[in-house]
Amino acid sequence: MKRTEVSEAAPGAALDERARVLALLRRYGWNATSFQVLQPGFRYWFDAAGDACVAYVDTGGAWVAAGAPITSAERIPAVVAGFQSAARAAGRRVCFFATEPRFTELVPMESLPVGEQPVWDPSHWEDVVRGSRSLREQLRRARSRGVAVREVPAAVLEDPAHPTRRALDGLKSRWLASRRMAPMGFLVQLRPYAFARERRAFAAEVDGTVVGFLAVSPVYAREGWFLQDLLRDPRAPNGTAEALVDAAMRAAAAEGRRYVTLGLAPLSGPVRPWLRLARACGRPLFDFEGLRAFKAKFRPDAWVPIHVAYPQQNGGLAAVYDALRAFARGSLVRFGVATVLRRPRLLVHALAVLLVPWTALLALPATRDWFPSVQVQWGWVLFDVGLCVGLFSLVRRWRDGLAALLGSLTAADACLTFVQAVTYNGARAQGWLDWAVITAAVLAPAAASGLLFLSRDVHLSGQPSNP
């Protein structure tokens, strides 16, 4: 058994390893996401027989495999067993993310649905378009605004100096800046030019200006395509994304392909209740329902359930945690901080929500002793009610002047609270709980003030700040 890691620091070795993996993919690449394992950051475990490979990410606690092993169907159980043995020897858990039903039928593992992916036979695409009035309307809108789609040759994608490649680089930057979350790793890296000669690419243009791009990856063992990287300029005309998908589907049909997928719609379909709760809580960061609805508008032939598979003793919660760490490039905390710095208005929204119960507590008769007088108590209550109104108004529609005003008011709040703590509350504090409340009362508005000014600065710098 052999384990290797593709490293950016050793490009020669990386190319050799990827060439070996690519050769296996051309023979056995059946999983929809199989081609993505050629991206940087993956490690590869090769079976001793040389006819099988598992691509995975080491999170420090687990080896998270990207889909099923790259091998023939009959070899999958033995390869999985060998991979598990190697992981145990390294002190790691194991899970397989983005597996399709074939894997769970062949391997005695537990599986947890994490979403579903749409699939098409592109030979039926013309029927799909004829049967969908909304899709035809979007395609009509794109044509009426001058959107034209053309295929981009691999040589253009490989040349950083080519005008089309430079235009695509600009589109990629604008698209990334419009995302709510920080860039992720594992199976969702955005590297549309990698292995360009193995892939296909389409650009949408208006009067020669690139407004959309679609990179297509092969699914070799099914003679199919995965429509992988679909980028749309935030200012592109309506129907641009639909026009790109339409062009790819027609190209696939013309070549006689029988399998196309748009990839995973995460947390859609019959997932567990706690994953549905995660979907609802994560809505400010990712529009799960919107992504599923976008893929559904193309009327897929079927929705295939996608699972994370894991040994029974590990448990589904641990498997999901390990998979999340793989997508977050190892650290969920670091990923969370990076996401917050991209979208500080998310914290402004959280601040507005948290201020509501805090203000209600201030108004209770039980908190009367925390204030020098009833008049002071209700003065603070009315002040915080005004802040709540202002914060929710700011979240609904951003205004730099209002952000500056609220930042100044919360800074004044922190100063006045500190004065009251020194002159009144400090002398009456009787234990650590009282001091904890006093400290929170001073630090919370100070932090809120800094956050509001940070959000305003991000907005003024031209970065997107819409949650």
N, C-alpha and C positions, 0 to 999 in steps of 0.2 A: 504494500500500500504506500502511496506517495502523496504528500501534501505540499502544495506550493502556493505562493502568493504573488500575484502580479503587482509589481511596484513601479510607481512612476520614476523612482530613483534608478531603476535598472531597465532602461527602455529595450535593450537587446533581449534580455531574458523575458521581458513582458511580451514582446512580439512573438518569441518562440512559444511561450505558454499559450498565448491567444491563438496562434496558428494551430496548435494541437487541439484546443477546444473547438475552434472553428471547423476543423476536419470532422470531429465527432458530431457537431451540430448539423453539418451537411448530411450526415447519415441518419441521425436519430433525433434531431431537434423537433420534437412534437409539441411541447408545451408552448402556449401562446407567447409567453415571456422569455422563451429560451434564448433568443438572440441577445437579450439585454445583459446576459452574464459576461459578455465581452467587454463591458465597461470597466473602468478602473475601480479598484477597491475590493474586488472579489478575490477570494482564495479558491484554489481548486484542489479537490481530493480525487486522485485517479486510482481506479481499481488496478490491481496487479496485472490483470489480464490485458490491460491497455485498451479495452473497448468500452469504457464507462468513465464518467466524470460527474462529480457533484460540485456545483459552484455555490459558495457560501460566504457569509460575513461572520467574523468572530467578534462578538460584542464584549468579550471578556467573561461572560457567564454562559454563553451559548454559541453554538454554531447554527446560524440561521440559513438554511438552504433556500436558494432561489428556484422555486418550483421543483419538479421531479428530477431525478437523475437523468443525465444525457446518455441514454443507452437504449437498447432494444427493450420492448415491453417485458419479455420473458426474463430479462436479467435484472429488472428493477428490484424485486424483493431481496436478492442476494447483495446487490450494491448498497441498498439502504442498510442492511445488516452490517456490512463492512464499514460504512460511514459512521454508524452509531458506535461501533466498537472503537474506532479511531477517536471519536469525540469523548467517549468515556475515559480512554487512556489519557486524554488531554485535560480531563476534569471539566468537561463542558456538557451542558444540556444540548438537546437537538430538537429542532422543529423544521418543517418544510412549509414555506409560505407560498401561496398562489398555486396550490395543486388543484387539478381538475378531477372529476369523479373517477377517471381511469386509475389514478394513483391509489385512492382509498379502496378501490376494488381489488387491487393487487397486493397491497401492503397492510399487515395487521396493526394499524395505528388508529388512535382516536383522531377525529377531525372536527373542526369548528368552522361553520360557514362565516366568511368575512366579507361576502359580497357576491356579485355575479357579473358575468361579462356577456355582452351581446355578440352573436355570431351570424354571419350571412353566407349564403351561396350567391356570389356576385352575378351569376348568370340570371338571377331573378331580379336584378336591380331595377331594370326598366319597369317591371311590374310594381315595385315599391314606389317609384316616383309617380307613376300614373295613379296609384291608389292613395297618395297622400297629398291632399290639397295644400296643407300648410308647408310641406317641403317644396312643392312646386312654387308656391308663393315666395319662399325665401330665395330659391334659385332665380326666380324672375327679378326680385329686388336687386340681387347681386348683378345680374346682367344689365339691368337698367341704370345702375350706377357705374357701369364700365368695368366691372371686375372680370378679369380674364385669367384663367389658370393654365399654366404650362409646366411641363416636366423640366426639372433642372438636372443637367448632366452631372455625373460624379466628378468629372474633371473640374467643373466650376466650384463645387463644394470643397474640393481639395486645395483650391488656390486662394489663400487669404487675401490676395491683392485684386482678385476679380471684382468688378463693380457689383455683381449680383451677390457674391459672398459677403462683401462689405455691407450691402443693404440688409442681408439676412442677419448679420451680426447686430446691426442696429435694432432690427425687429426683435431679436432674441432678448436684448437688453431691456427694451420697453416692456416686453411680455413678462419678464422676470420681475421687473419693478412693480407691475400691477398685481402680483400675487399677494395674497394675505399672509402666507406662511413663509418662513425662511426656506431656502432651497434644501431639498432632502436628498438622501443617497439611496443605496440599495437598488431597487427596481425602477426608480423614478428619476434617475439622473437625466439631465437635459444635455445630451451631446449629439446633436442631429447630424454632424458631419462624420462621425466615427464610422469606419468601415463603409465608406460611401459607395464603393464598387459592389458591395453585397446588397445594397439597399436601393430604394427608389425615393425620389423627392419631387414635390410639386410646390410651385410658388403661385400665389394669387397676387395680381398686380392691377393697379388703376393708373392709367396713363403712364406706365413704366415705373411706377412707385410700388415697391413690395408692401403689401398689407396683410399677407398671410402666408403660412408655410406648413407643409405636411411632410414629415419623414416617415417612410414605410419600412418596416423590418420584415425579413422573411421568416416564415414558419416552415422550414424545409420539409419535414416529414409529412406535412399535410399539403405541400405545394400551395401554401397560403400566404397571406399577408397580415401583419399586425399594423394597423394605422396608429403609430406610436406617438410621435411628437406633433401635435396640432397647435400651432401658434397663430394668434390673431392680434393684430395691432388694435389697441384700445379704441382708435378712431376709425377703424375699418368699417366699410358699409355693412349693413345687415345682410346676412346671407353669405358672407365670405367663407366662414367655416363650412357651411353646407356645400358651397361650390367646390371646395377642396376635397371633401369626402366624396362628392359625386364624381369628380374627375378620377379619383383613385379607384372607386368601385367600377367605373366604366373601363379603366385600364386593366383591372384585374379580370373582368369579364372577357375583354378582348384577348387576353392571354390564356383563357381557358382555365383560370383558377377556380377552385370550388370552396375556398375557406377564407373568410376575412373577419377580423375582430377589431373592435375599438378598445379592447382591454377592460380592465376591472372597473366597475362602479362600486367603490368601497362602501361597506355597511348597508348595501341595498339587498332586497330580497328577504328571505326568512332567516334573519340573524337573531341571536339570543336577546332577551330583554335588556340585559346590561350593555350590550353593544348598541341597541337602539337608543338607550339613554346617552351613551357616549356620542352617538350621532347628533342627538338634539343639543347636547352641551357644546359640541364642537362646531355648531353652525356659524358662529361669528368668524371662525377661522377657515372653514371649508364648506362649500355649498354642496353637500352630499346629494340632496334631492335634485338640485339643479343639474348636476353632472349626469345623474341617472336619467332625468327627463330629456337632456340633450341627446343622449345616446338612443333613448327610446323613440325619438322623433323620426329616426331612420328605419323604424319598423323591422327590427331584427327577426330572423327566422326562429331564433331560440335565445333564451337566457341560460347560460351555463353557470351553475354554482361554483364558487371558488372558495377553497378551504385553507386553513392552516392545520397541518397534520403534525401530531406529536405523540410520543410514547405515553401510555396511560398514566404512568407514575409521575409525569411532569405536571399535568394539569393544563387546562385550556388558558387560564389566566396567565400562567407563566409563559406560555407560548406567545400570547398576544403581546405581553410585555417585552419579550425578547425580539419579536418582529418590529415593534415600535422603536426599540433601541437601534435596530439595523437601519431603519429608515432615517432615524435622527443622527446617524453616523456615530453612534455609541453613547451619547449623553443626551438624555431627555431634558435635563436642566439647561444645558448650553443651547439646545435647540429652542427651548421655550424663551430664553432670554433674547436670542437672535430674532425670534418672531415678534416679541414685544417691541424691540427696538425698531423693527420695520413698521409696526402699527401701534404707536403709543396711544392712539385714540381708543384702542380696546381697553386699556387701563382707565382711560377717562370714563368710559361707559361703566366699568366695574366700580369706579369711585362713586359715580352717581347712584348706582344701585345700593352700595354699602351705606351711603349717607342717609338713606331713607330710614332704616331701623335705628341708626344712631340718633337721628333727630327725634324719632318717636320715644326713645329712651330718655332723652333730655326733658321731654315734656311730662314725664310721669311724676306724680307727687313723691314717689320714693326717692327721686334724685334731688329733691329740694335742698338737702343739706350740703350738696356740692357747690352751692352758689351763695354769694353774700346776701342776696335778697331775691324775692319772687320776680321783681322787675328785671334783674340781671338774668335770671333763668329764662324768662320769656323773650328777653332780648336775644339770647343765644339761639333759642328755638326759631324765632323769626328769621334770624340771620342765616341759619342752616337751611330753612325752607327756601329762602331766596337762592342759596347756592344750588340746591337740588334742581330748582326750576332752570337756573342758568346752565347747569351741566347737561341736563337732558336736552335742552334746546341746542347746545353746542354739538352733542352727539348726533342729533337729527340733521343739523345743517351747520357745517363748520364756518366760523367767522373768526378771523385772526384777532380782530379788536375785542370780541367777547372772550376769547381765550386769554388775552392779556389782562382784561379786567378781572376775570375769575382767578387768574394766577395771583394778581395783586391782592384780591380779597382774601384768598386762602393764606397768603403770606401774612396779612394783617391778623387773620384768625390765629395763626401760630404764635405771633408776638403777643397778642392780648391774652391768649390762653396761658402762655408762659408767665406773664405778669400776674394773672390770677392764681396760678399754681404757687408762685413764690410768696405772694402776699396773703393768700387765704388757704388754699388746699394743702400746701406742704405742712403747715403747722398742725393740721387736723388729721393727717394721714396716720393710720394705726397699724398698718401691716403691708406685706409685699403686694397684696392685691390692690390696695389703694394706690400704691406707687406705680403699679403696672397700668392702672387706668389713667393716672396723671400723665405718665410717660406717653401712652398711646394718644391721649388728647392733644399733646404738644407736637408729637412727631407726625401724626397723620396729616394735619393741614400743611405742615412744612413739606412733606413728601408730595402732597397733592399740588402744591404750588410749583415745585420743580417739574412735576410731570406735565402740568399745563403749559409751562414755558417751553419745555422740550417738544411737546406736540406742536406748538406754534412754530418753533424753529424748523421742525421737519417739514411742515406745510409750506413755509416760506422758501425753503430750499428747493422746492419743486418736486419732492418725493411724494408718492401717493400716500394719503393718510386716511382714506375711506376704509372703515372696517368691513 
